[in-house]
Every structure is written in structure tokens, then in C-alpha cells.
Amino acid sequence: MSAASHAPQRSNRTRSSTRTRSRAALFTSGAAVTALLLPACGSGGTSGGSGNTGFVTGTDGIATVEKAERAAAPELSGKTIDGEELDVADYKGDIVVLNVWGSWCGPCRLEAKNFVKVSEDLKDQGVQFVGINTRDTSTKPAVAFEKEYGVTYPSLYDPTGKLMLRFEKGTLNPQAIPSTIVIDRQGNIASRSLQPLSEEKLRKMIKPILAEK
């Protein structure tokens, strides 16, 4: 067999090897994006880092940090599940309650009615709720979820969890689905829960932030 007849075979092997490396790179990238959310739809943890994190987790699973030690919330912006543009920074001056959820998540369904009730009760006190919908492969089930539970506040669409990776390590970052984070009026992270919340616990998270001057 001539040398010329071998050339196409080497080229095919090269292309195949390139495709294999590309698929591996995409898999690695996807795994890195979703690694933060591995304990999905569980009861969550009771701590959020090691060393001098500056926050304390109570027996109720709610982690809090003193006002002077709070870290700034990261940029959280993009399209909502309704296709609108949203930037959480536009709510600075209000308390923002972030809830990470998925339509496929049983505990998210259990807590949904509590978030709807509290969001309606506190909307006139400068409290804005914002959802972050994640790991839904399209917006259709997320929209159906909100319709079923009467959710009226907006939710950013974050199917791969990239917004979650914007929270700095060692801060009160979301580490499970559902997770809830309260951002104070200055745009700093004040408290976090890594478990589904009853109405009582949700109000307990928000109340001390409302009382701050």
C-alpha cells in the first residue's frame, strides 16, 4: 500500500481524536459549573466554608453574618424565565430575598406557597423577592411551576448554575437546591439557608434585616 493511501486514515484518526478531546473538555466545563449544586434537592448543610468565614449557623439552619462583616453580593443579571432582562443590582435600597429553585425539585414545591405569602405581605416594606431557576432544561416547566403556585415575583433563568458560581468561596453562597439568601439594603449578603423554609423560618430570616437602620 502506498504512502498516499495511508494519509486519509491518519487524518481521520486526528479528527476523531480532536472530537474526543472536545467532548471531554465540554464535559469537564459542565461538571465545574454544576459542582456547586451537587447536594440538589436535599435538606442542605449547616455550614458554608471553613476557617474565618465571619458567619454563624444557628440550630435552625439559618446562617447569619454581622453587618460590618458582610460581603457584597455578586452581579446577578440576565433573562428571566419570561424572557425579560433583570439585574438584581437595580433593587439596591430594598432587601432582596433570593430563592434558588427548580420545577423538578420536591422541596421547592413544598416551600413555594410560603414564599408567595411572605412576598405579598412584605412587598410594601421594601422587600423584593427574586427567584433563580436552575437545572430546568427549558423555561416551559419553570413557567408552569410559577403559574401553579401563583408566583408573581421574577426569576432569573440559570439552567447550568453559572450565576451560583459568581458567589465568592467562603461567603454565604448557595450550595443546594433550594437555597435562600437575604441581601440587605446596601447590597450585602446578610443570611442564608440551605434547606426548604417554612413561612415561620422565612420570616425569621428577613425580620432582623428589616429592623436594621
C-alpha atoms as one frame of an Amber mdcrd trajectory, in Angstrom:
protein
   0.000   0.000   0.000   1.361   3.402  -0.970   2.119   6.233   1.439  -0.609
   8.266  -0.210  -3.244   5.673   0.727  -2.289   5.973   4.387  -2.665   9.778
   4.574  -6.501   9.948   4.763  -6.525   7.341   7.549  -4.143   9.394   9.687
  -6.310  12.486   9.032  -9.456  10.633  10.149  -7.745   9.446  13.312  -6.653
  13.030  14.031 -10.170  14.384  13.571 -11.601  11.634  15.777  -9.048  12.385
  18.489  -9.875  16.108  18.282 -13.585  15.421  18.648 -12.924  13.194  21.664
 -10.835  15.897  23.347 -13.545  18.500  22.587 -16.237  16.351  24.156 -14.057
  15.767  27.209 -13.425  19.497  27.553 -17.150  20.254  27.363 -17.897  17.588
  29.969 -15.254  18.988  32.314 -16.607  22.521  31.862 -20.159  21.415  32.575
 -19.081  19.480  35.646 -17.292  22.553  37.012 -20.380  24.720  36.553 -22.710
  22.296  38.342 -20.346  21.008  41.034 -21.539  23.678  43.462 -25.070  22.333
  43.225 -24.407  18.622  43.804 -26.450  18.387  47.032 -29.504  19.320  44.979
 -32.988  18.969  46.395 -31.724  17.766  49.759 -32.007  19.177  53.214 -28.840
  21.206  52.744 -25.957  21.695  55.135 -25.368  23.688  58.264 -22.174  25.483
  57.366 -20.741  27.209  54.363 -16.986  27.085  54.351 -14.069  26.614  56.672
 -11.783  28.882  58.609 -12.657  32.506  59.332 -15.830  32.827  57.290 -17.331
  35.527  59.516 -20.751  33.899  59.806 -22.517  31.614  62.263 -25.157  28.972
  61.545 -27.901  28.538  64.121 -29.620  25.316  65.098 -32.435  26.294  62.732
 -30.036  26.046  59.775 -30.019  29.799  59.131 -26.548  31.285  58.741 -26.086
  34.977  59.548 -23.239  37.467  59.451 -22.758  40.732  61.316 -23.496  43.850
  59.285 -19.892  45.131  59.365 -18.543  41.795  58.080 -20.900  41.162  55.187
 -19.604  40.541  51.684 -21.115  42.247  48.663 -23.473  40.181  46.571 -22.119
  39.342  43.111 -23.568  40.655  39.881 -26.734  38.682  39.210 -28.299  39.606
  35.924 -29.706  38.043  32.799 -33.001  36.960  31.314 -35.919  35.826  33.418
 -37.956  32.732  32.665 -40.399  35.124  30.973 -37.667  36.435  28.662 -37.288
  39.833  30.343 -33.963  41.417  31.315 -33.306  41.633  35.051 -30.432  42.979
  37.140 -30.679  42.381  40.904 -28.484  45.474  41.458 -31.465  47.594  40.368
 -33.126  46.664  43.671 -30.355  48.183  45.803 -32.022  50.100  48.612 -34.503
  47.261  49.076 -33.991  43.985  50.893 -33.692  41.224  48.306 -34.673  37.647
  49.063 -33.067  35.261  46.566 -34.533  31.790  46.257 -32.737  29.149  44.176
 -35.248  26.621  42.874 -36.131  24.136  40.154 -39.514  22.950  38.928 -38.280
  19.351  39.291 -37.402  19.833  42.986 -39.866  18.420  45.530 -38.743  20.592
  48.488 -39.038  23.670  46.231 -42.680  22.803  45.710 -43.202  22.418  49.449
 -41.863  25.892  50.207 -43.331  27.741  47.206 -46.578  28.757  48.903 -44.584
  30.179  51.840 -42.537  32.415  49.558 -45.638  33.631  47.754 -47.352  34.500
  51.054 -44.389  36.313  52.608 -43.501  38.161  49.403 -47.027  39.546  49.201
 -47.037  40.522  52.881 -43.695  42.382  52.730 -43.703  43.980  49.284 -44.807
  47.327  50.737 -41.925  47.276  53.248 -39.143  47.417  50.689 -38.638  43.650
  50.366 -38.178  42.281  46.851 -38.198  38.555  46.132 -36.222  37.191  43.175
 -36.030  33.563  42.133 -33.107  31.873  40.410 -34.414  28.940  38.415 -31.726
  26.349  37.764 -31.261  22.971  36.093 -34.513  23.195  34.173 -33.651  22.372
  30.561 -36.197  24.886  29.261 -38.299  27.691  30.704 -41.594  25.909  29.999
 -41.729  23.814  33.216 -40.491  26.796  35.243 -43.295  28.995  33.901 -45.815
  26.225  34.644 -44.451  25.970  38.205 -44.929  29.686  38.824 -48.430  29.588
  37.392 -49.353  26.595  39.583 -48.177  28.274  42.793 -49.159  31.840  41.953
 -45.614  33.227  41.961 -45.663  36.863  40.869 -42.050  37.925  41.526 -39.427
  37.434  38.773 -36.989  34.544  38.415 -33.693  34.616  36.551 -33.195  31.622
  34.263 -29.897  29.913  35.133 -30.069  26.356  33.754 -26.386  25.490  34.263
 -25.851  27.215  37.606 -23.407  29.832  36.312 -24.922  32.566  38.474 -24.238
  30.442  41.548 -20.543  30.352  40.712 -20.375  34.140  40.980 -20.649  33.934
  44.770 -17.173  34.007  46.295 -15.912  30.972  48.181 -16.173  31.463  51.943
 -19.196  33.749  51.700 -22.810  32.802  52.295 -23.043  31.200  48.875 -25.844
  28.885  47.740 -24.780  25.237  47.900 -28.015  23.303  47.461 -31.410  23.434
  45.828 -33.367  25.006  47.342 -31.206  27.735  48.848 -32.341  31.116  50.129
 -30.161  34.196  50.555 -31.143  37.563  52.012 -29.314  40.625  50.687 -29.504
  43.790  52.799 -30.367  47.295  51.576 -26.693  48.044  50.924 -26.366  45.082
  48.563 -24.505  42.820  51.008 -25.231  39.174  51.859 -26.832  39.021  55.302
 -28.150  35.469  55.766 -28.589  32.117  54.081 -30.486  28.851  54.403 -29.684
  25.620  52.554 -33.000  23.918  53.170 -36.683  24.358  52.314 -38.227  27.030
  54.508 -41.477  27.174  56.391 -43.267  30.505  56.476 -42.070  30.973  60.064
 -38.399  30.416  59.227 -38.561  32.619  56.157 -39.971  35.482  58.208 -37.297
  34.820  60.847 -34.569  35.259  58.204 -35.943  38.570  56.988 -37.078  40.181
  60.264 -33.656  41.288  61.639 -32.696  42.787  58.279 -35.942  44.760  58.215
 -35.118  46.147  61.668 -31.701  47.460  60.602 -31.179  51.186  60.173
